[in-house]
Amino acid sequence: MTDVSPGYPRVLIAAFQGWSDAGDATTEVLHHLGALVDAEVLHVIGSEGYVDYQVHRPKISLDDSGERILEWPDTRLYGSIRRPGADDPAEADGETVRRIDGGRVTELFLLSGVEPARDWQSFADEIVELVDVWAIDNVIILGAMFSDAPHSRPVVTTVTSEDAGRREATGATRSTYEGPAGIATVVDLALTEAGIAPVSLWAQVPHYVHSTPSPKVTLALLDKLEELLDIVIPRGELLDQATDWEANINRIAAADEDMSRYIRGLEETRDEALAAETTGDAIAAEFEKFLEGGDRAGGEGGSGGAGSGSGSEAGTASADSADRAAAGPGNSAADSEDSAADPADSAESNAGDSGDAPGDAAGRGEGDDPEAGETPPAR
């Protein structure tokens, strides 16, 4: 039977290899979590009829007895299993995912697969049924998109949801993106329609280094998952890997003046946007205080009404101005929120603008490995 802690919600974290997995950031999250919770396969959605095997080819390998076996790019549900007579995993020591109170998280499920080539609605229906059969309470869909994001700055993450209750509980926003969609969006809307409103968590990946894994982006997604779920996730070697990743890019950029100049431009744009956003928030907060003081004065002395109205307009103008100033090329808060539900515009824009970026010094490509197959989370 699956291992469940009474009183805690069952949480499913889903990611799909392909268009919504820039830099392998989301599948690496599942790999990392799968190893920590000793995840085992609970259910398989067969790839036959969904996956183009010329894009995601099956892999041949030898089992323990030397027999040749095929591993198909299926979509697999993973979770912790408690076997009769086995020790209670909640009492186990060692690195694992834990709650804030120190208890081991055993109600975590992982869904790993590749983006199908066809029959997306049927595929999404199978996932909805899976969530229902396994009594999943909350679903988080991960995504990563290529963006004009400097590798040397904190990774931008965005949380969205179609459900007002989930937005209030998680601090998510509602996506206003319009454009081409990926399987993550199709699954998101299918779950929402079925009454299981998921949360989508997306991260931006520097497009000029997207030919390599992005451990820094994986870390950013894990940080946000901790916040959303009130859990503690050991990072293991990811911290060192992220440091090496950034150092390697710095070393490559140092030998390429065009690349260095391009990255400096991205850094300046990000810094200016952050400064404008911070300044706008501070000004808005000051006007809020002013308005509160004006309301109190008006209530006590009958004056201050006009001042309150003027302050409200000025506060709104300041916040709007900050939002406009923050809208740097490809890195504004609004852009990341709107494109987070599906990064088509951002990804296509980056591909179209690639002539402005340096060449292949750090690797440029389409993002999807045509030979990539689905790999189980637990290595």
N, C-alpha and C positions, 0 to 999 in steps of 0.2 A: 504494500500500500504506500501511497505517497505520504511524505512526512509533513505534518501540519501542526502549527502551534495554535492551540485553541485561543480564540479571542483576537487573532490577528488576521487581517485581510490577505487573501491570496493575490499575488501580484505577478503579472506576466510582462516580461520585457521582450520586445520583438525587434528584429533587425533583418534586413534583406540585402544580400550581396548584390552589387550592381550600381545602378544610377544613383541610389540614395546612400551609398556607402563610400563616399570620397575618402581617399587615403586609408581605406580599410578600418576607419575609426570605429564604426558601430559593431562590425563583426569582432573586432578585437575586444570590445567591451564584453560581448557574450563569451568569448574565449576565457577572458580573465575571471568573470563571475562563475562560469561553469567549473573551472578548476577549483575555485574557492569553496563551492558548495557541493563538490563531488556529484555533479549532475549526471543523470543517466537518461537514456532515451525512454520516453513514456509513450510517444505516439509518432507516427510517420505519415505525412501527406506525400504520397507518391508523386514523383516528378513527371511520370508518363502523361502526356497530353497537355502539360503546362510548360515544360522547359524545352528550349531548343538545344538539342545535344551537340550541335555544331558550334554553339556559343559557350555552353557550360557542359563540357564533356565529362562522361563518367571516368573514374580512375581505376586502374587495375593495380592490385597489390597482392602480396602473399600473406596468408594467415599463419597462425602459430604452427600448423601442421605442414606448411609449405604449399597448400592449395592456393590456386589463383582465384581471386574473388574480385567482383566489380563493386565499386561504391558509386551509387547514383546520386546526382545532385538533388536529393529529396529535401523537403522541409520537415524539420524535426522539432518536437517538443521535448524539452529536458526538465528534469526536476529531481529533488532529493527523494530517495526511497528508503523507508525503514522496514527492515526485514524482521520477522518474528524471532525473538531470542537474541537479537543484536543489541549492543549497548545503545542507550539513548543518545542520539547525536547532539542533543542540546547540551549534554554534559561533556562533550568532547573538547579537548584542548586544541591548540594550534590555530593557524591563520584561517579564518573563515569570515563570512559576512555576519555581523552581529547587530542587534538592536542597541539603542542608546543605553538601555539598562544592562547591557552585557550579554543578554540571552542570544542564543544562536538563531539566525533567520533560517527557517526551514520551509517557509511558505512561498518561496521564490521560484518562478517558472521562467524558462527561456525558450523563445521560438526563433530558430535560425534557419534560413533558407536563401534561395536566390530569387531575384525578381523574375516571375514567369514571362514567357514570350507570348502567351495567348490565354484566353478564357479567364481573365482577371476576376470577373464577377463570381464565377464558380469557385475560384481559388479563395476569394474573400469570404464566400459563404461557408467554406470548409473551416476557415479560421474562426468565424462566428460560432459555428457549431462546436468547435473544439473548446472555445472559451466557456460555452454553456455547459458542456459535459464535465469539464474539470472544475466547474464552480469558481471561475476566476472572478475576483471582485474588481480589480483595477488593472488597466492595461497601459503600458508606456511603449510607444513606438519611437524607435531611434532613427535618426537620419543625420547625414553629414553631406555638405555641399561645398564645391569649390567656389572660392570667393577671392576678391581683391583684399585679402587679409594678410597683414605682415606676420611672419612666423615669430618675430621677436616680441610681440605684444600678447596680452592675455587673450585666450580664445573666446570668441563671441558665441554664446549659446542662447537659444530662444525656446520658450515653452508656450505651446498653443493648445487650445481645446475648444470644441464646439459647444460644450456644456457649461452653462453659467455656474453651476455648483462646483464643477471641477476647477473652473477659472478662479473662483473665490477661494477655494481650498488650497490651491497651488500657486497662486499669483500668476497664472498663465493669462495670455491674451487670446483674442479670437483672430484667427488669420483672415486677412482680406485679400489673399493672393488669388489672382485669376490667370490662368494659362495652362500649359500642358501639365499633366499629373503623372505621378509614379504610383507603384503598387502600394506604397506606404499610405498615400492619400486615399486610395480606393478602400483599403482595409479600415482606415480611420473612419470613413463615412459609413461603411457597412456596419461597423460596431456601434457607431452612434445611432444609426437607424434601428438597430436591434435593442437599443436601450442600455448599451454598455459603453458609455462615452469614454474614449481613451484620452490620454495626454500625449502630445507629440513633442519630442525633445530633439532639437536640431543644433548642429554646431558648424561653424565655418572653418574650412580648410584652405590654407594658402595654395592657390592654384599653380604657382610656379615650382612647387616641390611635390606635386601629387603623384609622382611615379613611385614613391616610397611610402611605407606605413607612416602614420602620424601619431606617435605615442602621446604627444602633448595634447592633441585633440581628444584622444581616448581618455586621458586623465581629466580633461574638462567635463566630458560626459559623465564620468564616474563621480566627480565632485557634485554635479547637479543631481544625479540620482540619489546621492546621500542626502541632499537637502530635501528632495521631494518625498523620500521614503523614511526619513529619520532613522537611517541605518549607518553603520560604520563599515567601510570597505577597505581592507588592506590593499596597498598599492603595489607591494612586492618590488619587482625590478622596473616597473614602469617609470618611476621617478628618474632613475639613472638613464633609462632609455630616452626619455624626453629631453634630458639635459644633453646627451650625446647627439640626439637628432638636431637640436637647435645649434649646437657647436659645429656640427658638420656643415649645416647650411651657411653659417657664418664664415666658415673656412672657404667654401666654394665661392661665396659672394665676394670675399676679400680678393680673390684672384680674377674677378670679372667686374670691371668698372661699370659696365652697363647694368649688370644685375644689382650691384651695390646702389647705383643711382635710383634704380626702379624701386628697390626695397625702401630706401630713405623717403621716397615720395609717398609710399604707402604708410610708412610710420608717421610722417607729418600729418597726413590726412586723418589717420586714426587718432592721433594726439589732439589735433584741433577739434575733432568731433567730440571727443571725450571731455575736453575742456569746456566746449560750448554747452554740452549737456549738463555738466556739473554746475557751471555758472547759471544756466537757466533754472535748474532745480533749486539752487540756493536763492535766486531772486524770487522764484515762485513761493518758496517757503517764507521769505521775509514779508511778501505781500499778504500771505495767509495770516501771519501774525498781525500785520497792520489792520487787515479787515476784521479780525477777531477783536482787536482793541477798539476799532471804530464802532463795531456793533455794541460793545459794552458801553462805550461812551454815549452812543445814541440812545440806548435803553435807559441810561441814568439821567442824561441831560437833554434828551430830545434833539440832539444835533449829531452830525456825523453821517447822516444818510447820504448826502451828496459825495462826501469823501469816500464812503464805502463803494459807491457805484464807480467812481473814477478809479479807485484802486483795483476793483475787479477787472475793469477793462485793461488797465495797464498790466496786471498780473497775467491775464490771458495773452496779451500781446507779447510779453516777455517769454512766456512758455512757448508760444508759436515760433518766436524768433529763434529760440534755442533749438527747437526741433528742426527748423530749416537749416541752421548753421551746422547741426549734427549730421546732416544728410550728405556726407562725403561720398565719393564715387565707390559704390559697392559695399560700403561699410556702415551705413546709417542704421540707427536702431529700427527705424521704420522698415528699411529694406530687409533687415534680418528677420523681423517679425513676419512681414508679408511673404517672404520667400521661404520661411522655415517650413511651412506645411508642405511645400513642394518646390525644390530649388531650380525649376526649369529655367526661369528667366535669368537667374543669377548664373547658372552653369552655361547657358547658351550665350549670355552676354560676355562672360569671360572667354569662351571659346572664340567668339567673334572679335574680341578686342585683343587677342593674344599677340597681335603684331606690335602692340605697344610695350609688351613685356620682353625681357631678354629671351634668348633662344633656349636651348635645351640644357643649359649649364646645370640646372638642378632637376631637369626632367619635366617634359610636358607630354600630354597624351590625351586620350579620350576618357580615361578614368576606369573603364571596365576592362578587366583582363579576359580576353576571349577564351582562355583555357581554364579560367578559374572555376572550380567546383565548390560545392558547399562543404565546409569543414565543421565538424562538431565543435561546440564551445569548449568542452573539457579535453585538454590535450593530455 
